[in-house]
Amino acid sequence: MAAQIHELDDNTFAEEILRGSGPAVVDFWAPWCGPCRQVAPMIERLAEEYEGQVKVAKVNVDDAASVPGQYGIMSIPTIMLFKDGEPMETMVGVPNEEELKEKLNELL
């Protein structure tokens, strides 16, 4: 069974991420974005590897207008790391998976 990846939008983002506790990874993406498709398997691996320790979520920027605007997201993919609802790190483009894991481990 695949680990849970939360699909969030403007209505669910605050509840799941901003009011959440502990670390969270949020992937801002869109279905038409080629590099976003490269990031998707990495996000799935992170969800499995960090299951129970890190909340993993995706925000489709086509479906959520206000959340990407709130965080100044101009290009996708953008991956943001949160801890206890606070943005800690932003990575634009396709990240290096090891670097992403290092940053996540720092939040644990």
N, C-alpha and C positions, 0 to 999 in steps of 0.2 A: 504494500500500500504506500502510495506517495505521501510525503509529508504535506501538511496543510500550508497553502499559500493563500493569504487573505486578499481577495479582490476588493479594493476600496474605491470609493468615490467621494464627492464633496460631502455627502450625508454621513458616511461611516468613518471618514478619516480621523476626525477629532476623537470619537469614542474609542477607536481601536489603537491609535498611535499617541495622540496628545494626552489622553487620560490614562494611557497604559503605563505599566511599570516594567522596568527592565529594558534590555536592548531590543531594537527593532531595525530591520532593513526594509527600506521602501524603494522599489524599482518604478520610476516614472517612465512609461513606455507608450507606444501606439502600435496597432497591428500593421500599419504600412511602413514602419521604420525597420530597415534592414539590420542595422547594428543592434536594435532591440532584440531581434530574433537570435543574435549571437549571444546576448546576455541571458536569455531565458533558461537555457540548460544550466548555467552557472547558478542562477537563482534557485532552481529546483534542487541542485546539489547542496546548496547552503541550507535550504529548508530541511533536507534530510539530515545533514551533518549536525545542525544546531537545533534539531527538534527538541522542544521543551525548554530550551535556553534562550532562544531568540525568536521574536515574532517576525515572520517574513511576509511582506505584502507587496502588491503591485497596484499602481494607479494608472489607468488608461487615460492619458491626457485628453483624448477626444471625448471621454465621458465625464471628466471632472475639470471644470474650468477654474474654480476658485483656488483649490489647493495648490496646483502648480504655480499660479500667479502669486499666491501668498509667499512662496519660497523662491520666487524669481527664476523659475525654471524656463530657460530659453531654448535649450536643445536637449534632445533625448538620444540615447538613454541617459538618464541621470539617476544615480543611486545615492540615497541619503540614509545615513545611520542616525538613529535617535536613541537616547537613553532617558528613561523616565519622562518621555514626552518632549524632551529638549533636543533640537537638532545638534548633532555633534560633528558630523563630517559629510561633505558632499563630493561625489565623484562624477564628473561629466564624461560621457563617452563609454567605451567598453573598458572596464577596469581589469587590471591584472588580478586573477582570482586569489593568488597567494597574498597580495597586498590587501585585498578586501578582507580576507580571513584574519590577517594580522590586526587590522583596524577593529574588526569585530571582537577578536579575543581581548583587546584592550578594554572593551566596554563590558566584558563579562565579570 
